[in-house]
Amino acid sequence: MALNSIVHMNAQLHGYQIGAMPLSVVTAKDHPLAQRDFTIEEIFDYQHVRAFPAGLGEELIDGLAEELKRTRKVAASASSYSVLSRVIASSNKIGVFPLGAANHLDNSQFTIHRIDEIAPIPTYCFWHQRCHRDPAHQFVRSIIIDIATSVMEQRGLKAT
């Protein structure tokens, strides 16, 4: 069982949506975009760091770039937002992170701007199909779903 924001649910998984996670632009405090309001088009003027696997919303940013007839220049990729944040902190590169991950960064080093131009990514409690009908799993799953849904609602990340 896992909790995560994912764009596409794998066919071998069952899931329950517990919330919706907005994306955000993360910059270093001294980055030019951190100093002012900016348009969404302007994020494509800078090199990006990219999280993988891509199911966490990266293709939505790529799609936005395409829609705006812009090119997304990816300078670094990693599977960890903590690694990507270290790259951002020491450069003019930017990242697009789920708001939940961004809010856990050191706010003395980073500026976070919520992206409203892209719909929030569904956040699920999901599990493998082989566990779907197991009574013990169902019991624990129901508790985790209730707690997670409540926490997401308290943080303003309610499912839409």
N, CA, C and O of each residue as an XYZ file, in Angstrom:
640
protein
N       0.854     -1.169      0.000
C       0.000      0.000      0.000
C       0.903      1.237      0.000
O       1.961      1.249      0.631
N       0.471      2.262     -0.711
C       1.255      3.492     -0.806
C       0.322      4.684     -0.927
O      -0.845      4.547     -1.294
N       0.853      5.844     -0.614
C       0.161      7.118     -0.806
C       1.043      7.957     -1.717
O       2.235      8.125     -1.463
N       0.440      8.485     -2.789
C       1.233      9.325     -3.677
C       0.302     10.047     -4.648
O      -0.840      9.644     -4.867
N       0.831     11.125     -5.219
C       0.118     11.848     -6.273
C       0.598     11.286     -7.594
O       1.784     11.361     -7.915
N      -0.325     10.723     -8.361
C       0.044     10.121     -9.629
C      -0.982     10.499    -10.691
O      -2.179     10.594    -10.418
N      -0.493     10.711    -11.892
C      -1.348     11.133    -12.989
C      -2.127      9.945    -13.551
O      -3.322     10.057    -13.824
N      -1.446      8.804    -13.725
C      -2.079      7.626    -14.322
C      -1.941      6.440    -13.377
O      -0.829      6.080    -12.989
N      -3.057      5.836    -13.008
C      -3.057      4.660    -12.140
C      -2.732      3.420    -12.976
O      -3.361      3.179    -14.006
N      -1.767      2.651    -12.537
C      -1.394      1.400    -13.180
C      -2.574      0.434    -13.141
O      -3.306      0.390    -12.152
N      -2.761     -0.329    -14.193
C      -3.903     -1.247    -14.291
C      -3.861     -2.347    -13.234
O      -4.904     -2.924    -12.926
N      -2.701     -2.657    -12.670
C      -2.599     -3.694    -11.651
C      -2.875     -3.161    -10.246
O      -2.794     -3.905     -9.268
N      -3.196     -1.891    -10.150
C      -3.424     -1.280     -8.845
C      -4.886     -0.907     -8.658
O      -5.600     -0.599     -9.612
N      -5.298     -0.945     -7.430
C      -6.585     -0.384     -7.030
C      -6.255      0.871     -6.237
O      -5.187      0.961     -5.631
N      -7.157      1.834     -6.236
C      -6.858      3.051     -5.500
C      -8.096      3.798     -5.070
O      -9.190      3.612     -5.602
N      -7.881      4.653     -4.083
C      -8.925      5.526     -3.566
C      -8.342      6.934     -3.517
O      -7.305      7.153     -2.892
N      -8.997      7.883     -4.168
C      -8.478      9.246     -4.170
C      -8.717      9.904     -2.821
O      -9.849      9.983     -2.344
N      -7.629     10.376     -2.212
C      -7.705     11.006     -0.896
C      -7.536     12.521     -0.963
O      -7.767     13.213      0.028
N      -7.139     13.036     -2.117
C      -6.932     14.479     -2.244
C      -6.439     14.831     -3.624
O      -6.478     14.012     -4.543
N      -5.972     16.059     -3.763
C      -5.430     16.546     -5.031
C      -4.274     17.490     -4.722
O      -4.411     18.413     -3.919
N      -3.134     17.249     -5.368
C      -1.905     17.984     -5.073
C      -1.567     18.968     -6.182
O      -1.289     18.557     -7.309
N      -1.589     20.272     -5.876
C      -1.162     21.263     -6.870
C       0.345     21.153     -7.126
O       1.094     20.655     -6.286
N       0.765     21.618     -8.279
C       2.184     21.719     -8.580
C       2.666     23.125     -8.229
O       1.870     24.058     -8.125
N       3.974     23.262     -8.050
C       4.544     24.566     -7.703
C       5.895     24.738     -8.379
O       6.594     23.767     -8.669
N       6.245     25.992     -8.624
C       7.566     26.346     -9.143
C       8.451     26.629     -7.934
O       8.101     27.427     -7.065
N       9.599     25.965     -7.894
C      10.562     26.147     -6.805
C      11.811     26.803     -7.370
O      12.397     26.326     -8.342
N      12.210     27.907     -6.742
C      13.430     28.616     -7.134
C      14.259     28.903     -5.894
O      13.755     28.870     -4.771
N      15.534     29.185     -6.111
C      16.372     29.688     -5.021
C      15.891     31.094     -4.673
O      15.318     31.781     -5.518
N      16.119     31.522     -3.444
C      15.667     32.842     -2.988
C      16.233     33.977     -3.834
O      15.591     35.015     -3.992
N      17.435     33.784     -4.379
C      18.059     34.858     -5.162
C      17.815     34.718     -6.669
O      18.407     35.450     -7.462
N      16.961     33.796     -7.058
C      16.630     33.603     -8.478
C      15.832     34.806     -8.985
O      15.049     35.374     -8.224
N      16.005     35.210    -10.242
C      15.238     36.356    -10.778
C      13.717     36.200    -10.640
O      13.029     37.194    -10.408
N      13.176     34.986    -10.776
C      11.729     34.791    -10.642
C      11.257     34.904     -9.193
O      10.078     35.154     -8.940
N      12.166     34.722     -8.252
C      11.794     34.812     -6.835
C      11.590     36.260     -6.406
O      11.004     36.525     -5.357
N      12.065     37.177     -7.202
C      12.044     38.590     -6.833
C      10.777     39.326     -7.275
O      10.583     40.494     -6.938
N       9.903     38.627     -8.043
C       8.748     39.334     -8.607
C       7.663     38.340     -9.008
O       7.882     37.129     -9.027
N       6.501     38.873     -9.324
C       5.458     38.049     -9.923
C       5.880     37.735    -11.356
O       6.550     38.541    -12.003
N       5.492     36.580    -11.841
C       5.873     36.192    -13.200
C       4.736     35.420    -13.856
O       3.835     34.915    -13.187
N       4.801     35.343    -15.177
C       3.804     34.569    -15.920
C       4.287     33.130    -16.027
O       5.480     32.851    -15.902
N       3.357     32.229    -16.257
C       3.732     30.817    -16.376
C       4.665     30.592    -17.560
O       5.502     29.689    -17.524
N       4.533     31.396    -18.602
C       5.410     31.261    -19.769
C       6.876     31.477    -19.395
O       7.765     30.850    -19.972
N       7.126     32.365    -18.429
C       8.499     32.712    -18.061
C       9.269     31.564    -17.423
O      10.499     31.593    -17.412
N       8.587     30.555    -16.893
C       9.339     29.444    -16.283
C      10.132     28.679    -17.338
O      11.098     27.990    -17.011
N       9.731     28.796    -18.594
C      10.430     28.091    -19.654
C      11.631     28.867    -20.175
O      12.313     28.403    -21.089
N      11.901     30.037    -19.613
C      13.102     30.800    -19.935
C      14.322     30.283    -19.171
O      15.447     30.701    -19.446
N      14.108     29.383    -18.220
C      15.170     28.875    -17.348
C      15.281     27.368    -17.474
O      14.315     26.685    -17.814
N      16.479     26.856    -17.194
C      16.667     25.413    -17.192
C      15.911     24.805    -16.011
O      15.800     25.411    -14.945
N      15.397     23.600    -16.225
C      14.635     22.888    -15.206
C      15.424     21.706    -14.664
O      16.282     21.143    -15.344
N      15.115     21.344    -13.431
C      15.486     20.031    -12.913
C      14.214     19.198    -12.978
O      13.110     19.726    -12.852
N      14.374     17.899    -13.174
C      13.217     17.046    -13.442
C      13.220     15.835    -12.515
O      14.246     15.184    -12.317
N      12.047     15.551    -11.954
C      11.896     14.357    -11.131
C      11.500     13.179    -11.998
O      10.778     13.339    -12.982
N      11.969     12.007    -11.637
C      11.473     10.791    -12.281
C      11.198      9.785    -11.185
O      11.870      9.852    -10.155
N      10.276      8.871    -11.321
C       9.592      8.550    -12.566
C       8.672      9.682    -13.014
O       8.248     10.512    -12.211
N       8.377      9.697    -14.298
C       7.625     10.792    -14.900
C       6.158     10.836    -14.490
O       5.500     11.845    -14.743
N       5.625      9.807    -13.880
C       4.211      9.754    -13.519
C       3.790     10.764    -12.476
O       2.601     10.882    -12.181
N       4.729     11.492    -11.914
C       4.426     12.427    -10.835
C       4.068     13.823    -11.336
O       4.098     14.774    -10.556
N       3.735     13.969    -12.595
C       3.283     15.246    -13.117
C       4.215     15.903    -14.106
O       3.883     16.947    -14.667
N       5.366     15.319    -14.331
C       6.325     15.915    -15.267
C       5.734     16.073    -16.665
O       5.988     17.072    -17.337
N       4.943     15.088    -17.106
C       4.376     15.200    -18.455
C       3.371     16.342    -18.554
O       3.109     16.837    -19.650
N       2.804     16.769    -17.427
C       1.900     17.916    -17.446
C       2.663     19.207    -17.732
O       2.164     20.083    -18.437
N       3.863     19.322    -17.188
C       4.710     20.491    -17.454
C       5.172     20.467    -18.908
O       5.186     21.500    -19.578
N       5.550     19.285    -19.393
C       5.937     19.159    -20.801
C       4.770     19.548    -21.708
O       4.964     20.234    -22.712
N       3.567     19.113    -21.359
C       2.379     19.448    -22.140
C       2.080     20.932    -22.124
O       1.675     21.499    -23.139
N       2.278     21.572    -20.967
C       2.073     23.016    -20.875
C       3.065     23.755    -21.774
O       2.695     24.702    -22.468
N       4.320     23.318    -21.758
C       5.327     23.939    -22.626
C       4.910     23.823    -24.085
O       5.003     24.788    -24.844
N       4.456     22.650    -24.467
C       4.021     22.430    -25.848
C       2.827     23.316    -26.198
O       2.777     23.915    -27.272
N       1.863     23.391    -25.270
C       0.674     24.227    -25.480
C       1.056     25.693    -25.666
O       0.446     26.400    -26.468
N       2.054     26.144    -24.930
C       2.504     27.536    -25.001
C       3.534     27.760    -26.118
O       4.047     28.865    -26.297
N       3.823     26.685    -26.864
C       4.819     26.732    -27.938
C       6.191     27.161    -27.407
O       6.901     27.963    -28.014
N       6.530     26.592    -26.249
C       7.820     26.841    -25.604
C       8.577     25.519    -25.518
O       7.996     24.454    -25.729
N       9.845     25.582    -25.214
C      10.666     24.391    -25.052
C      11.097     24.303    -23.593
O      11.584     25.275    -23.017
N      10.915     23.153    -23.020
C      11.386     22.924    -21.647
C      12.798     22.370    -21.719
O      13.034     21.306    -22.291
N      13.730     23.105    -21.133
C      15.136     22.707    -21.137
C      15.439     22.030    -19.808
O      15.466     22.692    -18.770
N      15.669     20.722    -19.826
C      15.933     19.961    -18.606
C      17.434     19.782    -18.451
O      18.087     19.201    -19.317
N      17.978     20.279    -17.351
C      19.416     20.242    -17.124
C      19.841     19.110    -16.192
O      20.992     18.675    -16.230
N      18.912     18.628    -15.350
C      19.254     17.565    -14.401
C      18.003     16.786    -14.050
O      16.898     17.329    -14.019
N      18.199     15.497    -13.785
C      17.101     14.634    -13.360
C      17.546     13.823    -12.153
O      18.715     13.459    -12.028
N      16.604     13.548    -11.274
C      16.873     12.688    -10.109
C      15.544     12.168     -9.589
O      14.487     12.724     -9.885
N      15.610     11.101     -8.816
C      14.388     10.524     -8.259
C      14.070     11.094     -6.882
O      13.104     10.673     -6.245
N      14.864     12.039     -6.421
C      14.692     12.597     -5.083
C      14.555     14.116     -5.147
O      15.395     14.804     -5.728
N      13.486     14.624     -4.544
C      13.310     16.078     -4.501
C      14.390     16.736     -3.646
O      14.728     17.896     -3.878
N      14.936     16.025     -2.667
C      16.011     16.618     -1.859
C      17.266     16.822     -2.700
O      17.956     17.828     -2.537
N      17.577     15.884     -3.600
C      18.723     16.057     -4.509
C      18.456     17.220     -5.460
O      19.316     18.080     -5.654
N      17.263     17.243     -6.051
C      16.925     18.316     -6.990
C      16.950     19.681     -6.303
O      17.372     20.667     -6.906
N      16.502     19.746     -5.054
C      16.497     21.033     -4.353
C      17.918     21.543     -4.123
O      18.142     22.753     -4.131
N      18.882     20.646     -3.917
C      20.273     21.086     -3.757
C      20.803     21.693     -5.057
O      21.578     22.649     -5.034
N      20.379     21.128     -6.188
C      20.779     21.697     -7.487
C      20.164     23.097     -7.639
O      20.844     24.035     -8.056
N      18.892     23.230     -7.302
C      18.212     24.529     -7.412
C      18.867     25.567     -6.512
O      19.075     26.706     -6.930
N      19.194     25.186     -5.281
C      19.751     26.128     -4.300
C      21.069     26.739     -4.760
O      21.409     27.858     -4.375
N      21.805     26.004     -5.580
C      23.133     26.493     -5.980
C      23.193     26.912     -7.447
O      24.267     26.922     -8.048
N      22.032     27.260     -8.028
C      22.033     27.600     -9.450
C      20.838     28.490     -9.789
O      20.067     28.880     -8.912
N      20.701     28.802    -11.067
C      19.544     29.542    -11.570
C      18.498     28.603    -12.170
O      17.580     29.042    -12.863
N      18.647     27.307    -11.894
C      17.687     26.328    -12.387
C      16.426     26.370    -11.520
O      16.463     26.798    -10.366
N      15.312     25.915    -12.099
C      14.068     25.856    -11.347
C      13.540     24.433    -11.352
O      13.951     23.607    -12.167
N      12.627     24.157    -10.432
C      11.976     22.861    -10.392
C      10.477     23.037    -10.314
O       9.979     24.051     -9.824
N       9.773     22.050    -10.796
C       8.324     21.999    -10.621
C       8.062     20.800     -9.727
O       8.215     19.651    -10.142
N       7.664     21.086     -8.489
C       7.476     20.057     -7.472
C       6.019     20.026     -7.042
O       5.328     21.042     -7.110
N       5.548     18.863     -6.597
C       4.244     18.858     -5.931
C       4.308     19.817     -4.733
O       5.322     19.874     -4.037
N       3.235     20.560     -4.498
C       3.236     21.566     -3.432
C       3.583     20.961     -2.072
O       4.263     21.596     -1.266
N       3.119     19.740     -1.815
C       3.424     19.088     -0.538
C       4.916     18.911     -0.333
O       5.420     19.159      0.763
N       5.634     18.486     -1.367
C       7.088     18.323     -1.267
C       7.764     19.685     -1.134
O       8.679     19.852     -0.327
N       7.313     20.655     -1.923
C       7.907     21.994     -1.887
C       7.754     22.634     -0.512
O       8.668     23.310     -0.038
N       6.619     22.429      0.125
C       6.378     23.039      1.440
C       7.270     22.480      2.534
O       7.329     23.040      3.629
N       7.966     21.379      2.255
C       8.886     20.817      3.241
C      10.331     21.254      3.024
O      11.227     20.822      3.749
N      10.561     22.102      2.036
C      11.902     22.644      1.819
C      12.159     23.774      2.804
O      11.226     24.338      3.377
N      13.408     24.093      2.992
C      13.815     25.180      3.885
C      13.417     26.518      3.254
O      14.000     26.935      2.253
N      12.419     27.189      3.846
C      11.923     28.424      3.220
C      12.903     29.590      3.319
O      12.642     30.650      2.750
N      14.014     29.428      4.020
C      15.036     30.474      4.011
C      15.895     30.380      2.743
O      16.621     31.320      2.420
N      15.817     29.243      2.019
C      16.612     29.048      0.802
C      15.789     29.093     -0.476
O      16.328     29.358     -1.550
N      14.472     28.833     -0.371
C      13.656     28.645     -1.560
C      12.415     29.521     -1.559
O      11.889     29.893     -0.510
N      11.964     29.840     -2.766
C      10.680     30.513     -2.969
C       9.784     29.534     -3.716
O      10.222     28.859     -4.648
N       8.537     29.468     -3.298
C       7.585     28.522     -3.865
C       6.397     29.293     -4.417
O       5.797     30.108     -3.716
N       6.056     29.035     -5.679
C       4.905     29.655     -6.341
C       3.979     28.554     -6.829
O       4.376     27.718     -7.641
N       2.768     28.550     -6.346
C       1.777     27.549     -6.780
C       1.430     27.786     -8.251
O       1.303     28.929     -8.690
N       1.279     26.699     -9.004
C       0.888     26.770    -10.409
C      -0.611     26.529    -10.497
O      -1.092     25.439    -10.185
N      -1.341     27.540    -10.921
C      -2.791     27.412    -11.061
C      -3.202     27.038    -12.486
O      -4.357     26.689    -12.728
N      -2.265     27.110    -13.422
C      -2.575     26.837    -14.828
C      -2.704     25.337    -15.124
O      -3.162     24.953    -16.200
N      -2.305     24.500    -14.180
C      -2.416     23.046    -14.329
C      -3.267     22.534    -13.173
O      -3.037     22.887    -12.016
N      -4.246     21.705    -13.494
C      -5.110     21.135    -12.445
C      -4.271     20.301    -11.474
O      -3.319     19.637    -11.885
N      -4.626     20.336    -10.183
C      -3.899     19.514     -9.210
C      -3.923     18.024     -9.597
O      -4.870     17.540    -10.217
N      -2.863     17.323     -9.214
C      -2.724     15.896     -9.515
C      -3.466     15.091     -8.445
O      -3.298     15.351     -7.253
N      -4.277     14.123     -8.854
C      -4.966     13.296     -7.863
C      -3.969     12.583     -6.937
O      -2.948     12.064     -7.388
N      -4.278     12.569     -5.662
C      -3.467     11.866     -4.678
C      -4.259     10.646     -4.233
O      -5.424     10.754     -3.849
N      -3.621      9.492     -4.286
C      -4.299      8.236     -4.007
C      -3.648      7.468     -2.871
O      -2.449      7.584     -2.618
N      -4.461      6.693     -2.206
C      -3.991      5.543     -1.457
C      -4.191      4.405     -2.450
O      -5.310      4.182     -2.912
N      -3.132      3.688     -2.783
C      -3.282      2.623     -3.764
C      -2.575      1.360     -3.299
O      -1.663      1.398     -2.473
N      -3.023      0.240     -3.855
C      -2.535     -1.063     -3.448
C      -2.629     -2.020     -4.624
O      -3.367     -1.780     -5.579
N      -1.874     -3.104     -4.541
C      -1.861     -4.099     -5.604
C      -3.142     -4.916     -5.574
O      -3.723     -5.149     -4.514
N      -3.571     -5.347     -6.751
C      -4.834     -6.075     -6.876
C      -4.859     -7.363     -6.048
O      -5.937     -7.795     -5.641
N      -3.702     -7.991     -5.787
C      -3.696     -9.243     -5.028
C      -4.119     -9.035     -3.565
O      -4.506     -9.984     -2.883
N      -4.040     -7.783     -3.093
C      -4.432     -7.471     -1.711
C      -5.850     -6.919     -1.604
O      -6.350     -6.697     -0.501
N      -6.488     -6.701     -2.726
C      -7.749     -5.963     -2.746
C      -8.828     -6.577     -1.862
O      -9.545     -5.840     -1.185
N      -8.964     -7.875     -1.846
C     -10.048     -8.524     -1.104
C      -9.614     -9.108      0.236
O     -10.420     -9.734      0.924
N      -8.378     -8.918      0.608
C      -7.890     -9.455      1.881
C      -8.497     -8.676      3.049
O      -8.316     -7.461      3.123
N      -9.222     -9.348      3.978
C      -9.903     -8.643      5.073
C      -8.961     -7.826      5.967
O      -9.301     -6.712      6.366
N      -7.795     -8.367      6.278
C      -6.848     -7.613      7.121
C      -6.371     -6.361      6.392
O      -6.259     -5.290      6.989
N      -6.096     -6.501      5.111
C      -5.666     -5.361      4.313
C      -6.786     -4.332      4.217
O      -6.536     -3.131      4.319
N      -8.011     -4.792      4.022
C      -9.156     -3.885      3.936
C      -9.308     -3.084      5.227
O      -9.592     -1.887      5.191
N      -9.117     -3.750      6.368
C      -9.245     -3.077      7.662
C      -8.192     -1.968      7.806
O      -8.527     -0.820      8.098
N      -6.938     -2.320      7.600
C      -5.857     -1.335      7.737
C      -6.011     -0.233      6.688
O      -5.822      0.947      6.983
N      -6.353     -0.630      5.469
C      -6.531      0.328      4.379
C      -7.607      1.355      4.718
O      -7.428      2.546      4.463
N      -8.718      0.906      5.289
C      -9.802      1.843      5.615
C      -9.357      2.864      6.654
O      -9.748      4.029      6.583
N      -8.550      2.440      7.612
C      -8.034      3.376      8.623
C      -7.097      4.396      7.978
O      -7.209      5.597      8.222
N      -6.170      3.903      7.151
C      -5.207      4.793      6.494
C      -5.924      5.773      5.580
O      -5.580      6.955      5.553
N      -6.906      5.307      4.838
C      -7.666      6.197      3.942
C      -8.389      7.266      4.745
O      -8.367      8.434      4.358
N      -9.031      6.904      5.853
C      -9.742      7.887      6.680
C      -8.789      8.954      7.221
O      -9.092     10.146      7.165
N      -7.654      8.530      7.739
C      -6.681      9.476      8.301
C      -6.098     10.359      7.201
O      -6.025     11.579      7.351
N      -5.685      9.746      6.104
C      -5.060     10.505      5.015
C      -6.033     11.501      4.400
O      -5.652     12.633      4.102
N      -7.281     11.094      4.209
C      -8.286     12.003      3.648
C      -8.504     13.196      4.566
O      -8.610     14.333      4.106
N      -8.569     12.936      5.853
C      -8.753     14.006      6.830
C      -7.574     14.989      6.814
O      -7.775     16.203      6.833
N      -6.366     14.467      6.781
C      -5.169     15.327      6.759
C      -5.135     16.156      5.472
O      -4.833     17.348      5.517
N      -5.437     15.550      4.347
C      -5.454     16.286      3.074
C      -6.485     17.407      3.123
O      -6.211     18.517      2.666
N      -7.665     17.134      3.669
C      -8.701     18.169      3.787
C      -8.236     19.295      4.704
O      -8.462     20.466      4.399
N      -7.586     18.960      5.830
C      -7.092     19.977      6.768
C      -6.053     20.880      6.099
O      -5.948     22.058      6.442
N      -5.310     20.354      5.175
C      -4.267     21.136      4.495
C      -4.751     21.789      3.212
O      -3.951     22.327      2.447
N      -6.060     21.746      2.970
C      -6.622     22.400      1.795
C      -6.355     21.665      0.502
O      -6.355     22.271     -0.570
N      -6.126     20.360      0.589
C      -5.806     19.566     -0.587
C      -6.879     18.519     -0.848
O      -6.595     17.389     -1.243
N      -8.115     18.930     -0.615
C      -9.264     18.039     -0.762
C      -9.427     17.602     -2.216
O      -9.149     18.362     -3.144
N      -9.885     16.359     -2.393
C     -10.145     15.837     -3.736
C     -11.217     16.677     -4.394
O     -12.182     17.088     -3.751
N     -11.041     16.932     -5.690
C     -12.022     17.735     -6.419
C     -13.008     16.890     -7.174
O     -13.898     17.423     -7.837
